[in-house]
Amino acid sequence: MPVPPGLLVGTEKVLEVATGGGAIWKSFLLCVVVPSLCYLFYGGFIASDEYVAEARLTVRASQEQKVQGMDASSIISKITGGGGKSTVQDAFIVLNYIKSRAIVADLGGRDYLEKIYSRSEADFFSRLSKGADLEKLWEYWKGKVKVNLDTMSGIVTLQVQAYTPEDAMKTAQGILDLSEHLVNSVSKRSRSDAVERGEAEVKLSAQKLVRARQQLADFRNANVLIDPLTKAKSIGEMVGQLTIERLELDNNLRSMSGMLAADSPSQRIQRTRLATLDEQIASLKQKLTDPKARDTVSAQLAAFEELTLNEKFNEKMYTVAQAAYEKARQERDKQLLYLVVVVRPTTPESATYPQVTLTSALFFASALILWGIGTLLVAAVKDQSI
C-alpha cells in the first residue's frame, strides 16, 4: 500500500526539527550526561559515608492475657473494656511513635540531633543545619530513620542511619529503650483503667443493690408482713380446714334431717354454724384473690416476687462486679505487654551508603526517561506548529 506523500513530508519535517543542528545531542548532554556525571562525582568523592544500625522488634501479650475464660469476671471485663488488644495494633503504635515528633523530643530534641547529624564527618549537602526549626528536624529525622511493619508476623524492622557507627548504634538503642517505655506505659494505663472501671462498677452495683433491698423493706413495712408467700400458704391451710369442717357439718345436717325437725334448736344451730363457715371461707378466699381489690395476697405476692427478683439480680451483678474488680486489681501489677527485641542492634563495621553505582544508574535512568518525555513533547509541539 503506497504511503501518502503528505505523511512523508510531515515525518521528514519532524525529524528535521528534532535533529536539526545537533540540538537533540546537546540537550542530551546537558540534561542527562552532565547531571549524571555530577551526581557520580558527588557520590564518589563528596558524599559522606553513612552507617546503618538495624534492629527488629515486636510486641507480645502475656499468655494470661491471650487465654480468655468464660467466667463471670472475664465476661464483665470484656463488657467494661478490660480485654486485650491485638499485638499488631500495639506494634503499629510503636511504629507511629518512632516516626513521630514525640520521639525526637524524648531523645533530646534539637541538641541531640545536631550532635549526631551536624558533625564534621557529614558533607555539606547531607548535614543537618544548626538552628533548624522543629518541622525541619522532624523531616530530617524521617529521612534518617526507616521503620516497617510485617503485618503477618507483627515484627517491626528499624534502620537508623548516622555518619559514625557509634551514633547509629546509640540512636537505635535509644529508640528501643523509648519504645519499651511506651509499651510499658500503654500496658500500665490499660491495667489502671481496668481497675478504675471495675471499682466504679462495684460502687454502682452496690448502690443498685442497696436501693433494691430498701424497696423490699419498704414493701414489707407498708404491708406489715415478711413474706406474702407464707401468708398465702397460711390462708390456704385455713381455707382447707374450714372446708373440711363445713363438709362434716353439712353431712351431719343431711344425716339428721330425717330424724329431727327442720326448726329444732340443734338444726338451727347447725345451719347457723354452716352459714358462718361459708362466710369465713368466702372472706379468706377474697383475701387471696379479688379483681376489685389491690391489697389481696395475690397482688402482694406479684409485687413481692418482682422486688425479690430485682434484689437477687442486683446481688448477682454486685458479686460479678466484685470478682471483676478483684481480678483487675490482681493483674494491675502484672506485665501484660512486652517489647520483644528479636534482633538487637549492633555497631556496623562498614558504611552502607552511599551506594554510588546503584544510585548513579538510577539517576541516569530517571534523567534519560525525563529527557525522552521532554524531547517527544517538544517534537509534538513543533509538529503542530508546522
C-alpha positions in Angstrom: 0.0 0.0 0.0 1.7 3.3 -1.0 2.4 5.9 1.7 0.6 9.2 1.3 3.0 12.0 0.2 1.7 14.3 2.9 2.6 11.8 5.7 6.2 11.5 4.3 6.6 15.3 4.2 5.3 15.7 7.8 7.6 12.9 9.1 10.7 14.4 7.4 9.9 17.8 8.9 9.6 16.3 12.4 12.9 14.5 12.0 14.4 17.7 10.7 13.2 19.7 13.7 14.3 17.1 16.2 17.7 16.5 14.8 18.5 19.9 13.2 21.7 21.5 14.2 22.6 18.7 16.7 20.2 20.3 19.3 19.0 16.9 20.4 22.5 15.8 21.3 23.3 19.0 23.1 20.1 18.6 25.2 21.0 15.0 25.9 24.4 16.1 27.1 23.1 18.9 29.2 20.0 17.1 30.6 21.3 13.6 31.1 25.1 13.1 30.8 26.3 16.2 32.7 23.9 15.8 35.7 24.7 12.1 35.9 28.4 12.8 35.9 28.0 15.4 38.5 25.9 13.0 40.7 28.5 10.3 40.2 31.3 12.7 41.2 29.3 13.8 44.3 28.6 10.2 45.3 32.1 9.0 44.7 34.2 11.9 46.2 31.9 14.2 48.2 29.1 12.3 49.8 29.7 11.2 53.4 29.7 7.6 54.4 26.5 6.6 56.3 26.3 3.6 58.6 23.1 1.7 59.3 22.2 0.0 62.6 19.3 -2.4 62.2 17.0 -3.9 64.9 13.9 -6.0 64.8 11.3 -6.0 67.5 7.7 -7.0 68.2 5.0 -6.6 70.8 3.7 -9.7 72.6 0.9 -10.1 75.1 1.4 -12.4 78.1 -0.2 -15.9 78.0 -2.7 -14.9 80.7 -4.0 -12.1 78.5 -4.3 -14.3 75.5 -6.4 -17.0 77.3 -9.8 -15.6 77.9 -12.0 -17.5 80.2 -15.8 -17.7 80.2 -16.3 -17.0 83.9 -18.3 -14.0 85.1 -15.3 -11.8 85.7 -14.0 -12.4 82.2 -17.4 -11.5 80.7 -17.6 -8.3 82.7 -14.0 -7.5 81.8 -14.9 -7.7 78.1 -18.0 -5.5 78.7 -16.1 -2.8 80.5 -13.2 -2.9 78.0 -10.7 -4.9 80.1 -9.9 -7.4 77.3 -6.6 -7.5 75.5 -5.9 -5.8 72.2 -4.2 -7.2 69.2 -0.4 -7.1 69.4 -0.3 -6.0 65.7 -2.2 -2.9 66.8 0.4 -2.3 69.6 3.1 -2.8 67.0 1.5 0.0 64.9 1.6 2.2 68.0 5.3 1.7 68.3 5.8 2.3 64.5 3.9 5.6 64.6 5.8 6.6 67.7 9.2 6.1 66.1 8.0 8.2 63.1 6.5 11.0 65.3 7.9 14.2 66.7 7.5 12.9 70.2 10.4 10.5 69.9 12.6 13.3 68.7 11.8 15.3 71.8 12.2 12.2 74.0 15.7 11.5 72.5 16.8 15.0 73.3 15.4 17.3 70.7 17.4 19.7 68.6 20.6 19.3 70.8 20.7 15.5 70.3 20.1 15.6 66.5 22.6 18.4 66.0 25.1 16.4 68.0 24.5 13.3 65.8 23.8 14.8 62.3 25.6 18.2 62.3 29.1 16.8 62.9 32.0 17.5 60.7 32.0 14.0 59.2 28.8 14.8 57.2 29.1 16.6 53.9 27.5 20.0 53.3 24.5 18.7 51.4 23.7 15.9 53.9 24.5 17.7 57.1 21.7 18.9 59.4 21.8 22.7 59.5 22.2 24.1 63.0 19.3 26.0 64.5 16.7 24.2 62.3 13.1 24.5 63.4 11.0 21.6 64.7 9.5 20.9 61.3 12.8 20.6 59.6 14.2 18.5 62.4 11.2 16.1 62.0 11.6 15.9 58.2 15.3 15.2 58.6 14.6 12.6 61.2 12.2 10.7 58.9 14.9 10.6 56.2 17.4 9.0 58.6 15.1 6.5 60.3 13.3 3.8 58.3 10.7 1.6 60.1 8.5 -1.1 58.5 5.9 -3.5 60.0 5.3 -7.0 58.7 1.6 -7.4 59.5 1.7 -11.2 59.2 4.3 -11.7 61.9 3.9 -8.3 63.7 7.7 -7.7 63.5 8.9 -4.1 63.2 12.1 -3.6 61.3 14.1 -0.5 62.3 17.0 1.0 60.4 18.9 4.0 61.7 21.4 5.9 59.5 24.2 8.0 61.0 27.6 9.3 60.0 29.5 7.2 62.5 28.9 3.6 63.6 28.7 4.6 67.2 26.0 7.2 66.6 23.9 4.7 64.6 24.2 2.1 67.3 23.5 4.6 70.1 20.4 6.1 68.3 19.0 2.6 67.6 19.4 1.6 71.2 17.8 4.8 72.4 14.8 4.2 70.1 14.4 0.7 71.6 14.5 1.9 75.1 11.9 4.6 74.5 9.7 2.1 72.6 9.8 -0.3 75.5 8.9 2.6 77.9 6.0 3.4 75.6 4.7 -0.2 75.6 5.0 -0.4 79.4 3.1 2.9 79.8 0.3 1.7 77.5 0.1 -1.6 79.4 0.1 0.2 82.8 -2.5 2.7 81.7 -4.7 -0.1 80.3 -4.5 -2.0 83.6 -5.1 1.1 85.7 -8.1 2.0 83.6 -9.5 -1.5 84.1 -9.1 -1.2 87.9 -10.9 2.2 87.8 -13.7 0.9 85.7 -14.0 -2.2 87.9 -14.2 0.0 91.1 -16.8 2.2 89.5 -18.8 -0.8 88.5 -18.6 -2.2 92.1 -19.9 1.1 93.5 -22.7 1.3 91.0 -23.7 -2.3 91.7 -23.6 -1.7 95.4 -25.9 1.3 95.1 -28.4 -0.6 93.0 -28.3 -3.5 95.5 -28.9 -1.1 98.4 -31.8 0.5 96.5 -33.4 -2.9 95.7 -33.2 -4.0 99.3 -34.6 -0.7 100.6 -37.6 -1.1 98.2 -38.2 -4.6 99.5 -38.0 -3.4 103.1 -40.4 -0.5 102.3 -42.8 -3.1 100.8 -42.7 -5.2 103.9 -43.3 -2.3 106.2 -46.2 -1.0 104.2 -47.9 -4.3 104.1 -46.9 -5.4 107.6 -45.7 -8.8 106.5 -42.4 -10.5 105.9 -43.3 -12.9 103.1 -46.6 -12.9 101.2 -46.0 -16.5 100.1 -46.0 -17.6 103.8 -49.3 -15.7 104.3 -50.8 -17.3 101.2 -49.9 -20.8 102.5 -51.4 -20.0 105.9 -54.6 -18.7 104.4 -54.8 -21.7 102.1 -54.4 -24.1 105.0 -57.1 -22.3 106.9 -59.5 -22.5 103.9 -58.8 -26.2 103.7 -59.5 -26.8 107.4 -62.7 -24.8 107.2 -63.8 -26.5 104.1 -63.3 -29.9 105.7 -65.2 -28.7 108.8 -68.0 -27.4 106.6 -68.3 -30.8 104.7 -68.5 -32.6 108.0 -71.2 -30.2 109.3 -73.1 -30.5 106.1 -73.0 -34.3 106.2 -74.4 -34.2 109.8 -77.2 -31.9 108.7 -78.2 -34.2 105.9 -78.0 -37.3 108.0 -80.1 -35.8 110.9 -82.7 -34.2 108.6 -84.9 -37.3 108.7 -84.6 -37.7 112.4 -85.1 -34.1 113.7 -87.5 -31.4 112.6 -86.1 -28.7 110.5 -86.9 -26.0 113.1 -85.4 -27.9 116.0 -82.8 -25.9 118.1 -80.0 -28.3 117.1 -80.7 -28.0 113.4 -80.9 -24.2 113.6 -77.6 -24.1 115.4 -76.0 -26.4 112.8 -77.4 -24.2 109.9 -76.1 -21.1 111.6 -72.7 -22.6 112.1 -72.7 -23.7 108.4 -73.5 -20.2 107.3 -70.7 -18.8 109.4 -68.3 -21.3 107.9 -69.4 -20.2 104.4 -68.8 -16.6 105.3 -65.3 -17.3 106.7 -64.3 -19.3 103.6 -65.5 -16.6 101.3 -63.7 -14.0 103.3 -60.5 -15.9 103.3 -60.7 -16.5 99.5 -61.4 -12.8 99.0 -58.1 -12.1 100.8 -56.3 -14.4 98.5 -57.7 -13.1 95.2 -60.1 -10.4 94.3 -60.0 -8.5 90.9 -61.6 -5.4 92.5 -59.1 -5.2 95.5 -55.5 -4.1 95.4 -54.4 -5.4 98.8 -55.0 -9.1 98.1 -52.3 -11.7 98.8 -52.0 -12.4 95.1 -51.3 -8.7 94.3 -48.8 -8.5 97.2 -47.2 -11.7 96.1 -46.7 -10.4 92.5 -45.1 -7.2 93.7 -43.0 -9.1 96.3 -41.7 -11.5 93.7 -40.7 -8.7 91.4 -38.9 -6.9 94.2 -37.2 -10.2 95.2 -36.1 -10.9 91.7 -34.7 -7.4 91.4 -32.8 -7.9 94.6 -31.3 -11.2 93.5 -30.3 -9.8 90.1 -28.6 -6.8 91.7 -26.9 -9.1 94.2 -25.6 -11.3 91.4 -24.3 -8.3 89.5 -22.6 -7.0 92.6 -20.9 -10.3 93.1 -19.8 -10.3 89.4 -18.5 -6.8 89.6 -16.6 -7.6 92.8 -14.9 -10.6 91.1 -14.0 -8.5 88.0 -12.6 -5.7 90.2 -10.5 -8.2 92.2 -9.2 -9.8 89.0 -8.3 -6.4 87.6 -6.6 -5.4 90.9 -4.5 -8.6 90.8 -3.5 -8.0 87.2 -2.6 -4.4 87.8 0.9 -5.3 88.9 1.4 -7.9 86.2 3.1 -7.2 82.9 0.6 -7.9 80.1 2.5 -6.4 77.2 6.2 -7.0 76.3 8.5 -5.4 73.8 10.5 -8.3 72.4 13.7 -7.4 70.6 14.1 -10.1 68.0 17.4 -8.8 66.6 19.4 -6.4 68.7 21.3 -3.5 67.0 25.0 -4.0 66.6 27.7 -1.5 65.7 28.1 -1.5 61.9 31.6 -2.2 60.6 31.3 -0.7 57.1 29.3 2.1 55.5 26.0 1.1 53.8 25.6 4.5 52.0 26.2 6.0 49.6 25.6 3.2 47.1 27.4 5.1 44.2 26.9 2.6 41.4 23.3 1.8 42.1 22.1 5.3 42.8 24.1 6.7 39.8 22.5 4.2 37.5 19.0 5.0 38.8 19.7 8.7 38.5 20.9 8.3 34.9 17.8 6.2 34.0 15.5 8.7 35.6 17.1 11.6 33.8 17.0 9.7 30.5 13.3 9.0 30.9 12.5 12.6 31.7 14.7 13.8 28.8 13.0 11.4 26.4 9.5 12.6 27.5 10.5 16.2 27.2 12.0 15.7 23.7 8.8 14.0 22.5 6.7 16.8 23.8 8.9 19.4 22.1 8.8 17.5 18.8 5.0 17.2 19.1 4.6 20.9 19.7 6.8 21.8 16.8 4.9 19.3 14.6 1.6 21.1 15.4 3.2 24.5 14.6 4.3 23.1 11.2 
